[in-house]
Amino acid sequence: MRVVHVTPGLDPRQGGTVTAVMAMVRAQLAQGHDVSVVATHGHEEPPVEAAEQLRRLGADVHLIGPALGPTRWHWRLGQVLRRAMGGASIVHIHGLWEEIQHRAARLARRLGVPYVITPHGMLDPWSLRQRALKKRIYLRLRLRRNLDAAATIHVTSPVERDGVARLNLRPGTIVEPYSIDFAEFQHLPPRGWLRERFPQIGGRKIVLFFSRLHYKKGLELLIPAFAEAHRDDAVLVLAGPVEPAYEHQIDDLILVHGLKDRVFKTGMLYGRDRAAALMDADLFVLPSYQENFGIAVVEALAASTPVIISDQVQIHSCVTRGRVGTVVPTEIEPLRAAIARWLDDDALRLGAARRAREFVFNEFDAARSARRWASHYARVTAAAASAAARRAPAMPLGSEPLADPYVASTGAGGRAGVAALARHHAS
């Protein structure tokens, strides 16, 4: 199977999407597939380390950049995608709102290569309500056609599937959890890394938030809930990258709630440091307003750390089923009560911690996921070949009628319209 993954980035600072793509590629390479990756990057340093890691494992990796504007446009997109997709069995497109996904879907149609789209939660109703008008316009001008022509849509949970169903798209869906690479969690470091980095923690218990510091992650719930728990025997550690403008809001929340000496920020953590921080925590908390999966939740459990998550983190049923944490609504009081209960009850925490690693290693094993993906891809390519056999021969590349408004018009629905939209659009 020759698989081409198309993604708007390989920088680990971009969060869960990159983590999921990297794990999927590594697992598919280990299964013996021929895998290529095409990724853009912005004006920041290109993610050379991630690319080299995949190349050492046998992947053909193409980095394109610096890509410009909110849709991350670059003049080489078309030629690099065309070269990478030549002879592909299947194209797997990650994300929705950038130029690279549109070009890949359009080129795959021209080449007659079936493609899978993984929206990574971007079709969730909550996500579509953010900058709703711009997304509705983009959906109408470009995205719906790309989605409707996909061989299938990949979602990570039944909840995400139900959200996508509201759009009445033509393809069916595959429900498949993300591949999780547990290599960094096989041999855990000794506890104490966070306490060495922040000696002020002392012997107090650690409540850890590990994710991008972003509005949707529920920090406006977590910080007041932690303050109202009145726990002088605990600290809150915020681990993850943050935009400077939003960091000011977080700092204001910390000051307003009198937590200046009980909240510590680590910034982005990688590799062994990430595992060490998760290992040190007594509790992991993620009260997000929307998560189509929650990779950091799984990683916390792999480090034997019980979790408190919101009922909008879409693997919450796994947490309940495995008895490895608790699930709360996106409200301050239930979150406060859960934090206080789990910090007070040592037996509760230790019992969940003992179950956590075995549970997630069995539930989210990357090798088994890669084997399931081989079956998914085989079904998709067989169905595409069968459909092609029933149709007239495909037109040569370049002769397809350009019905896409991006190409066919220079009006509001064409290049000018999309370019104008791109100046204001943010994913």
Secondary structure as UniProt FT lines:
FT   STRAND          2..7
FT   HELIX           12..14
FT   HELIX           16..30
FT   TURN            31..32
FT   STRAND          34..40
FT   HELIX           48..56
FT   TURN            57..58
FT   STRAND          60..64
FT   TURN            69..72
FT   TURN            75..76
FT   HELIX           77..85
FT   TURN            86..87
FT   STRAND          90..94
FT   HELIX           99..111
FT   STRAND          115..118
FT   TURN            120..123
FT   HELIX           125..129
FT   TURN            130..131
FT   HELIX           132..138
FT   HELIX           139..143
FT   HELIX           144..148
FT   STRAND          152..155
FT   HELIX           158..165
FT   TURN            166..167
FT   STRAND          173..175
FT   HELIX           183..185
FT   HELIX           193..197
FT   HELIX           199..201
FT   TURN            202..203
FT   STRAND          205..210
FT   HELIX           215..217
FT   HELIX           219..228
FT   TURN            229..230
FT   TURN            232..233
FT   STRAND          234..239
FT   HELIX           244..256
FT   TURN            257..258
FT   TURN            260..262
FT   STRAND          263..267
FT   HELIX           271..280
FT   STRAND          283..286
FT   HELIX           295..302
FT   TURN            303..304
FT   STRAND          307..310
FT   TURN            311..312
FT   TURN            314..315
FT   HELIX           316..322
FT   STRAND          325..328
FT   HELIX           332..344
FT   HELIX           346..363
FT   HELIX           366..390
FT   TURN            397..398
FT   HELIX           405..408
FT   TURN            412..413
FT   HELIX           415..424
//
